[in-house]
Structure formats: C-alpha cells, structure tokens
C-alpha cells in the first residue's frame, strides 16, 4: 500500500509542477495566448482553472503524504526494527566484567 501511495505522490508532484509552470507570476500565463474573453478557455476562465487545479493538487498532495505516513507507521513496528534489536542484543551479550571495566589510561608520548 505504501508503494502505491508513493507512486501517486510522484504523479501528483509532476502534475503540480506542470500546472505551476503554466502560470505566469503577473497574471498572464495561459490566458495571455487567448485574445477573445468570450471563449471557453478565455482569459479569466483559464486563470481560474489553473488556480483551482493548483489548490486541488496541493491538497491532494498533503492528503497523500499524510496517508503515506499513516501507512508506513502501521507496517513498521519496534519489534522488527533491526537497529533496536542490534543495540539490545549487543548490550545483553556483554559479560559483567566488560560492563564494569574501568577505562585504561594510556601514556602520552612527548
């Protein structure tokens, strides 16, 4: 399930990047190519569509990231964590002599 969500996140990221690149910072963007305001994709309609698409894709991206976080935490437990297991077994394998040994001072050459 996590892999599927990550693939969806990548698709949404690419679409969001494309939609943002279509926009113009000064309000032109896709609307600058159309001169008649009465067209279906006229000046105002294309700007509204691109802005709504940006907001929808950003919202979908946030929701997918939260879903990925929930799905990865549900499949990953502390009992199967190799780092915690390794640290625990290493600490338990030490003999009492090794656990209480004082550090050895080494002479410093001048």
N, C-alpha and C positions, 0 to 999 in steps of 0.2 A: 504494500500500500504506500509506503514511504517513497519508493522509486517512482510510482505513478504520480504522486503529488509533486515530486521534484521535476519531472518532465513537464507537468502542467505549469509549474512556476517558470521554467525556462521559456516555454511558449508565450506566456503572458508577458514576460520581460522583453522578448523580441517584439511583440506587438506594441507594447507600451513605448519602446524606443522608436519604432516607426511612426507612431502617432505623434510623439513629441517632436520628431524631426519634421513632420509635415507642418507643424505650427510655425508661425512667424512671431517673433517677440514683439513686433509693433502692430499686430493685429491683421497683417496681410495673409500670409500663409497660403493655404489652398484657395482661399477666397480671392486672392489677387489675380488669379487666372480667369475668373468669370466676370464679365462686364455687366450683364443684364441682371438686375436684382430680383427679377420675377422668375428666374429659372429655379428648377427643383433643387439644384445644388448651387444656389446663388450665394452672394457674399455672406449674408447673415446665417443662412441655413448650414453652410459648410463649417463656419466657425463654431456654431452651436453643436454640431455633430462631433467635431474634433474635440471640443472641450468636454462634452459628455462622455465620449469614448475614453478620454484621458482619466476622468474621475472614476468611471466604471472599472477600467483596467487596474487602476491603483487600488481600488477597494478589493477587487478580486485577488490581487497580489498579496495584500495584507491578510485576507482570509486564508489563502493557500499557505502562507508562511506560518500562521497560527496552527493550521491543520497539520502541517509537517512537524511542528514542534510537539504537538499532542501525540502524533503517531509514532515519532521516534522515542518519546519518553515511555510510551506504553509497551514497546517491544524491547526496551533496554532496561535491565534490572541490575542491581548492585551485585547479585549473586553470580552473574555471568560476566562481570567486569574483570578482564584479565589483570588490570593494574592493581585493583584492590585485592584480588586473590593472590597475586605475586607478593605484594607487600605483606599480607597477613601470613603467608606460609614462610616467608623469609624471616619474619620476626619470631615465629614459633619454632623454627629449626635451630635457633641459636641455643647453645648449651648455657647453663647457668654461669660457667666460668667466662664465656665470651660476653655475656650480658653485663657482668660486673667487673670486667677487667679495666684497670686504670690505664690511662694513656701513657705511653712510654716516651720519656724525654730523650731527644736525640741531641748529641753535642753539635754545636755550630762551629764550623771551621773558620778561622780568621784569616 
